[in-house]
Amino acid sequence: MTTSTQFTDSDGISYKAMLPLSWSPVITAISSSTLSDWMDTNIYLLRALTTMETLPAEKDNEMGTVAAIAFERLETKVDLALTLLATLLEQKGSFPNPVSVNLSANAMEWIAEEGPSPNTEITLSLYLSKKIPQAIIFPAKVTHSKRMEGGLHTRAEFINLSEEMQDWLERTLFRYHRREIQLRHSGKTP
């Protein structure tokens, strides 16, 4: 679900939506092994999300095969299990409240009631999709924080993202951008 909130469009392709987001200040320096673990997990999650959200190719002749039918059933069961898990976590309050987010390849902007101060190093935990009830973690530095109508508008630029993480983030944003354009052309609202 995208939003119409005004955000900076200077970062190229971005994804605007109401998404569960939390942040925490960095108290002590983040170790390189922790950063590496975060990047590996983020890449795994973005790959999994790509797999789950990619529409299958036309199944002309193979749809009738027993293996294809069994695979489709298995995929449906996994999707249902993930949806139920996400719903359970949401009901238990495990997800932070959704806020208006603008995610780009280099930064994230959001509007919430409260936020960090400028020049603060933080970790952002973003739940990009209900299909994956685990947060993607971004180390970042707050570059802007201003009170405005609707809440506190905050911008944080990502720091220490690995090249592979950057690549998968850009792919994800491009896929969402392409999907939004397709929906607009078909007359549906994203």
N, C-alpha and C positions, 0 to 999 in steps of 0.2 A: 504494500500500500504506500504510494508515494504521497508527498505533501506538497503544498504550494508555498511553503514558507520561503521568504527571501533569504538566500545564502549567496556567498561569493561564488561566481562562476569562473574565476580566473585559474582554477586548477585543472581545466580540461574536463574529461568525462567524469561524471560523479553520479552517485546514487542517493536520491533523497527519499526518505521513508520515516515512518514512526517505528523505532526499533528499541528493544531493551538495551540500555547502556548504563554502565557504572564506571566510576573512575576512583583511583586512589593515589595519593601522593607517594612519590618515591622517597623513602626515608633514608635508605642506604643505597649505595651504588649497586646496580643490578649486575650480577656476575655474568661472564661470557657464557658459562654453561647454562645458566638460567635463560639467557637470551636465545641461545641455540635451541634449547628445549621448546621455548615458546614458538620460535619460527618453525620448527619441525611440526609441532602440533597444528599451528595455523595452516601450514601448507597441506597437511593431511586433511584438515577440515574443509579447506577450499576445494581440494580435489574431490572429496566425497560429495560436497554440495554440487559441484559441476556434474558429477555422475548422476546424482539424483534429479537434478533439474533439467538435464539434457533430454529432449524428446527423442524417443527411439526413431530410427530410420524407418521408412515405410517397410512394412513386413509383407511384401508381396507373396512370394511362394513359401517362405519359411514359417508363416504364421500357423500353418496346419501341422507342423511337426510336433511331436510329443515333447521334445526338449524345449522348444520355444514356449509352449503352453506351460510347462512346469516352471520355466524361468520366470515367466510373467506372473504366475501365482506366487512364487517366492518373493519377487520384487514387491508385489502388493502387500504381502504379509510384513515384510521389513518396513515398508512405508507406514503401514498401520501401527506397528510397534513403536516407531519413532514418533509418530503423531501422538500416540497415547502417552509416551514418556514425556514429551514436551508439555502436554496438557497437565499431567500430574505435577511436573515441576512448577508450572505456572500457578496451579492451584495452591501448592505448598509455599508459594512466595519465593521460590528459588530464583526467579527471574527478576531483574530490576524493572522498574517502571519504564514503559516505552516513552521516548522523547523524540522530538523532531531532529533528525540527523541528516547531514550531508557528508557522505563519505567519498573521498577522492583517493587517488593513488599516493598522495603525499601528505594528506591532512584530513582531519575530521572537524566538522563544525556541528554544534548542537545547541538547542535551546531548552533549558530546564530551569526549575526554580532556583537551584543553587549550583555552584560550580567552583572550579579552582581559580586561583589568582594567576595573573600573567607571570611569565617567566618561571613557572613551577613545572618541574618534571613529574609526570604522572604515568600511570598505566591505565589504559582504556580497555574495558571488557565489553565487547559488542557481540550481541546475539543476532547474527546476520539473517538467520532463517529458523523458523520453528522446526524445520526438518532436521536441524542439528542443534539439539539442546545443550550446546557447549559454546562458551564464549571464545571469540577470536581476540587475542590480547595484542595490543599495540603499545609499545613504549613511545611516549610523546612528550613534547614541551609546549606549554600553553603560550600562545603568541598574542591572544586577544581575549578579552573578557569584558563585556559591556552590558549593563542592565538596559533592557528595552521592553517594549510592549510584548507581553507573552512570556517574559522570563529573562534569564541571563543568557546572552549569546556568547558562546565560547568557541574559540578556534585553537586547535592543537596540531602541531606539525609532527609527523612521525620521525622518530630517531632510531637508528640501529636496526632497520629492517634489512633482512638478508636479500640478496639479489633475487633468489628464487621466490621468496615471499612477495617481494615487490612485483615480480612477474605474474604470480598467481592472483594477486589482488587486482592488477590491471586487467587480466583476463576476465575475472569475475565482474568487474565494473563494466567492461565492454559488453559482456553477455547481457547484463541487466539493461544497459543503454540500448542495445539492439532490440531486446524484447519490448522496451518501452516504445521505441519507434514503430515496431510492428503493431503494437496495440493501438497506437495513435492512428496509423494508416487503416486499420480495420474498423475504426470508429469506436473502439472500446476504450474506457478510461483505465489507466493503470492503477 
